[in-house]
Amino acid sequence: MAAQRGKDLLLKLDDGAGAFVAVAGLRARQITFNAEAVDVTHAGSAGRWRELLAGAAVRRATVSGSGVFRDEQSDALVRQVLFDDEIRPWQVCVPDFGIVQGSFHIASLDYRGDHAGEVTFDLTLESAGPLVFTAI
């Protein structure tokens, strides 16, 4: 993958009617994939070395970002999904790479503001099911 502008990574949320809408102007963002191993070490393990169970890892993704909401509707949509404790489809669009799509839970939503600046937010999403990657 060639070098890309970080500002081009886009976060979209299902609006409840099946359409994905961009929800924020993200200034910083990150997506992390994990595969938490299942430890099956026991008293008879060779040399008491840790043993892991192949093919049993618990996979998950975490998406985090900070920035400003595009508009009042985007802010209201994300806030309502959080307050309703909904798990909704989201898309993380990485230009010239692909789209990661799946259900996510909003783990945290923080607002902050400086005296001489705009209100900004921090958002963390945790995957809540299988993810699909579509190459662009």
Summary of the structure (lengths in Angstrom):
residues: 136
radius of gyration: 18.4
end to end distance: 11.6
largest distance: 63.4
contacts: 333
relative contact order: 0.23
helix: 13%
strand: 56%
